[in-house]
């Protein structure tokens, strides 16, 4: 990053004399051995909290996902090379500090600053605000429904999807950006072109925000089992008892059933009336607690339809 002028090392004098706001962003490595060009990627955690506070660089993930599920037609767009194109002023560079010592654990780390935006900053909403008057709905989507460099809204109809995609592209082009490609769960239109790119159909295994989501009831069982092992004092290389081994095997068998768990992405069924109820269940024990939410719609034909929201 230093060679590419994306970051630079601070001198001791700069660290001691700077009087403005300071924030350090933690980072970690992600190993991708299958990737020949970038087998190890450094990821900066811009949403990290310190003493309960954060500099709030990211939209609320739950809100983004729920709005993505709100309507029938889902749209996904990935903004191309967004962050490293934008340089930031000095006062912002110091709230993008990070520590680095190049795996030399016997010395104090050096202090660096990012000279460009990092993943999780909000450059796109800033551009959207400038276009708020001309394209108000598209600007609102960019501000609310963008997470890092992914735009993931949902709309009620194909004409709404076409208009939204075209307006978002116009806003981004004003700032010198473009979307790599748009995908949707429905065929928008064969000849609808967005900067010479057709809107592709989303695949059945498409990952939303780069994540394949795992149900909480599955992960909490594994966490309980690990806690039980820790309480018994079992060492890493120690053989498990037959009962414990049997419990873990049953858990792994349950893992295989995850692929059979499905629920509707869209929270709004077809032909709904204005009568809707939010239903929340919660429970707790000595080992865990949890809650889940459903939405129950009354349809125009008098029937009811229930959709799972979140757990």
VEXLOPA-686163 format. One record per residue (C-alpha): residue number from 1; x, y, z. Coordinates in steps of 0.5 Angstrom, whole numbers. Each point is the difference from the previous one (the first is absolute). Example, Ala and Ser with C-alpha at 12.3 -4.5 7.8 and 13.67 -1.06 7.14 Angstrom:
    i     xx     yy     zz
    1     25     -9     16
    2      2      7     -2
This chain:
    i     xx     yy     zz
    1      0      0      0
    2      6      5      1
    3      3     -2     -6
    4     -7      2     -4
    5     -1      6      5
    6     -6     -2      3
    7      3      0      7
    8      6      3      3
    9      4     -1      6
   10      0      6      6
   11      6      3      3
   12      1      0      7
   13     -1      8      0
   14     -6     -1     -4
   15     -3     -5      5
   16      2      5      6
   17     -2      7     -3
   18     -7     -2     -3
   19     -5      3      3
   20     -6     -2     -4
   21     -5     -6      1
   22      3     -7      0
   23     -3     -7     -1
   24      4     -6     -1
   25     -3     -6     -5
   26      1     -7      2
   27      2     -5     -6
   28      1     -7     -1
   29      2     -5     -6
   30     -5     -4     -4
   31      4     -6     -3
   32     -2     -2     -7
   33      5     -5     -3
   34     -5     -1     -6
   35      2      7     -2
   36      6      0     -4
   37      1      8      0
   38     -2      1      7
   39      0     -6      5
   40      0      4      6
   41     -4      6      0
   42      0      6      6
   43     -7      2      2
   44     -1      6      4
   45     -6      0      5
   46     -3      7     -1
   47     -6     -2      5
   48      4     -2      6
   49     -2      3      6
   50      4      2      6
   51     -3      1      7
   52     -7      0     -3
   53      2      5     -5
   54      1      0     -8
   55      1      5     -5
   56     -6     -3     -4
   57      3     -1     -7
   58     -5     -5     -2
   59     -7     -1      0
   60     -4     -4      4
   61      1     -7     -3
   62     -7     -3      3
   63     -4      6     -3
   64      4     -1     -7
   65     -2     -7      0
   66     -7      1      2
   67     -1      5     -5
   68      3     -5     -5
   69     -6     -4      2
   70     -6      4      0
   71     -2      0     -7
   72     -1     -5     -6
   73      6      2     -4
   74      7      0      3
   75      6      4     -4
   76      7     -1      2
   77      6      5     -3
   78      7      0      2
   79      3      6     -1
   80      7      0     -4
   81      6      2      4
   82     -3      5      4
   83      4      1      6
   84      7      1     -2
   85     -2      5     -5
   86     -1      5      5
   87      5      4      4
   88     -2      3      6
   89      3      6      4
   90      5      0      6
   91     -6      1      5
   92     -3     -7     -2
   93      6     -3     -1
   94      2      0      7
   95     -7     -4      2
   96      2     -5     -5
   97      7     -2      4
   98      2     -7      0
   99      6     -4      4
  100      5     -4     -4
  101      7     -3      2
  102      0     -5     -6
  103      0     -7      4
  104      6      3      5
  105     -3     -2      6
  106      6      3      5
  107     -1      7     -2
  108     -5      5      1
  109     -5      1     -6
  110      1      6     -5
  111     -6      5     -1
  112     -3      1     -7
  113     -6      4     -3
  114     -4     -2     -6
  115      0      5     -5
  116     -6     -2     -4
  117     -7     -3      2
  118      0     -7      3
  119     -5     -5     -1
  120     -6      2      5
  121      0      8     -1
  122     -6      3     -3
  123      3      4     -7
  124     -6     -2     -4
  125     -6      2      5
  126      4      7      0
  127     -1      0     -8
  128     -7     -2      1
  129     -1      6      4
  130      2      5     -6
  131     -5     -4     -4
  132     -6      0      5
  133     -4      5     -4
  134      1     -3     -7
  135     -1     -7      2
  136     -3      0      7
  137     -2     -8      0
  138      7     -2     -3
  139      4      5      5
  140     -4     -3      6
  141      1     -7     -2
  142      8      1     -1
  143      0      3      7
  144     -4     -5      4
  145      1     -7     -4
  146      8      1     -1
  147      4     -5      4
  148      8      1     -2
  149      0      0     -7
  150     -7     -4     -1
  151     -7      3     -2
  152     -5     -5      2
  153     -7      3     -1
  154     -7     -3     -1
  155     -6      3     -4
  156     -7     -2     -2
  157      0      0     -7
  158      5     -1     -6
  159     -2      7     -3
  160      3      2      7
  161      6     -4      0
  162      2      3     -7
  163     -1      7      2
  164      4     -1      6
  165      6     -3     -3
  166      0      5     -5
  167      0      6      5
  168      5     -3      4
  169      5     -1     -5
  170     -1      7     -2
  171      1      2      7
  172      6     -4      0
  173      3      2     -6
  174      0      8      2
  175      5     -3      5
  176      4     -4     -5
  177     -2     -6      2
  178     -4     -6     -3
  179     -3     -7      2
  180      3     -6     -2
  181     -6     -3     -2
  182     -7     -1      3
  183     -4     -6      2
  184     -7     -1      2
  185     -4     -6      2
  186     -5      1     -6
  187      1      1     -8
  188      0      8      0
  189      0      1     -8
  190      4     -3     -5
  191      2      6     -3
  192      1      5      6
  193      7      2      0
  194      3      3      5
  195      7      3     -2
  196      0     -5     -5
  197     -1     -6      5
  198     -6     -4      0
  199     -4     -1      7
  200      2     -8      1
  201     -4     -5      4
  202      2     -1      7
  203      2     -7      1
  204     -3     -5      5
  205      7      0      4
  206      1      8      0
  207      3      2      6
  208     -3      7      3
  209      5      5      2
  210      6     -6     -1
  211     -3     -4      5
  212     -4     -7      1
  213     -4      1      6
  214      0     -6      5
  215     -6      0      5
  216      1      2      7
  217     -3     -6      3
  218      5     -4     -3
  219      6      4      2
  220     -2      1      7
  221      0     -8      1
  222      7      0     -2
  223      2      5      5
  224     -4     -3      6
  225      4     -7     -2
  226      7      4      0
  227     -2      4      7
  228     -2     -7      3
  229      7     -3     -3
  230      4      6      3
  231     -4     -1      7
  232      2     -7      0
  233      8      2     -1
  234      1     -4     -6
  235      6      1     -3
  236      1      1     -8
  237      3     -6     -1
  238     -4     -4      5
  239     -4     -6     -2
  240     -8      2      1
  241     -4     -5      4
  242     -5     -4     -4
  243     -6      4      2
  244      3      6     -2
  245      2     -3     -6
  246     -7     -2     -2
  247     -3      7      2
  248      5      3     -5
  249     -1     -5     -5
  250     -8      1      0
  251      1      8      0
  252      4     -1     -7
  253     -5     -5     -2
  254     -5      6      1
  255      5      5     -4
  256     -2     -4     -6
  257     -7      1      0
  258      1      8      0
  259      0     -1     -8
  260     -7     -2      1
  261     -2      6      4
  262     -4      6     -5
  263     -4      6      1
  264     -3      5     -4
  265      5      6     -2
  266     -6      5     -1
  267     -3      2      6
  268     -6      2     -4
  269     -5     -5     -3
  270     -4      1     -6
  271     -7      3      1
  272      1      3      7
  273     -5      4      3
  274      1      6      5
  275      0     -5      6
  276      7     -2      3
  277      2     -3      6
  278      7      0      3
  279      1     -6      4
  280      6     -1      5
  281      2     -6      4
  282      6      0      5
  283      2     -5      5
  284      6     -2      5
  285      4     -5      4
  286      6      0      4
  287      4     -2     -6
  288     -3      5     -6
  289     -5      5     -1
  290     -3      2     -7
  291     -6      3     -4
  292     -3      0     -6
  293     -5      4     -4
  294     -5     -2     -5
  295     -5      5     -4
  296     -7     -3     -2
  297     -4      3     -5
  298     -7      0     -2
  299     -2     -1     -7
  300     -5      3     -4
  301     -4     -7     -1
  302      0     -1      7
  303      6     -5      1
  304      6      2      4
  305      7     -1     -1
  306      6      0      5
  307      7      2     -2
  308      7     -1      4
  309      3      7      1
  310      6     -1      5
  311      3     -4      6
